[in-house]
Amino acid sequence: MSPLPDSEIQRILIVTAHPDDLDFGAGGTIAQWTAAGIEVSYCICTNGDQGGEDPDVPREEMPKIRQREQRHAGEILGVTNIEFLNYRDGWLEPTIELRKKIVREIRKVKPDRMVIQSPERNWDRIGASHPDHLAAGEAAIQAVYPDARNSFAFEDLLKDEGHEPWKVKEVWVMSHNAPDHYVDITSTFDKKIAALHAHVSQTAHNSEMPKMVREWGERNAQAMGLPEGHVAEVFRIVNTN
C-alpha cells in the first residue's frame, strides 16, 4: 500500500517500547521528515532499564541514563518532544492502562501519521520480536483504532483533561515480516548512526554497530530494488480509514 505523500503530513507520533528502538528502526527516515518541516514526537513506553553492558552502572541509574541518551539522539534527528511512560523494561504488556496513556499522547500530539512496532512475531528475525516490542505495537494499534477517535473511550480524557478525539490517517509498522514500503536513507544514514552513537550505554561496546546497521539497510535496499550501495528502512503501511 502506498502511504500518503509527506506534503499532506504535518505531525508524526512514534511509539516504541525502548529508547533507541526508533533510531534503529527509523532514524534515517525521521531525519528526512524533520528536515522537511514535519513535526515528529516520540512516546517511549519503558526506560530500557534492563539494557546496557557496563556492570558497574547501578541499575537504578539506568532509566535516567537512557532518557538522557534518547533526548540527545532526538536532538540529532531534529526531535525534542519526547514523552516517557516509565513502564518497567521487560515487563511491558498491552494493558488498558497502557492503551489509555498512548491515546492521551495521540490526542495531545494530533498526528496525521504514526510509526509503531510490529505486534506480530517475526519468526525470520526473532531479535526484532522482543516481547516489549510486541506489547508496545499491540497497545499502539489498539489506541489508534478504536480508542483515540472514539469520544466514549476513556471519557475522562475528554471530560477532565479536554483531549478531543483524534483520527490518525495512517500507521507505518516497523520490523514487519512483510514490508510494502521503503525509504531510501542513503543521504541521512550518517545521521542515523550519529543518533545510535548517542545511546552510549547500548552501542559504545559494539565497534561493529555502524557496519551491522549499514548491512541491514543495504539488504533492505536490495530487496526493494534500489541500486547497490543504497541504504533503506522498510515499513508496512496501514490505512486506518
Buried (B, 14 or more C-beta within 10 A) or exposed (E): EEBEEBEEBEBBBBBBBBBBBBBBBBBBBBBBBBEEEBBBBBBBBBBBBBBBEEEEEEEEEBBEBBBBBBBBBBEBBBBEBBBBBEBEBBEBBBEEEBBBBBBBBBBBBBBBBBBBBBBBEBEEEEEBBBEBBBBBBBBBBBBBBEBBBBEEBBEEBBEEEEBEBBBBBBBBBBBBBEBBBBBBBBEBBEBBBBBBBBBBBBBEEEEEBBEEBBEBBBEBBEEBEBEEEBBBBBBBBBEBE
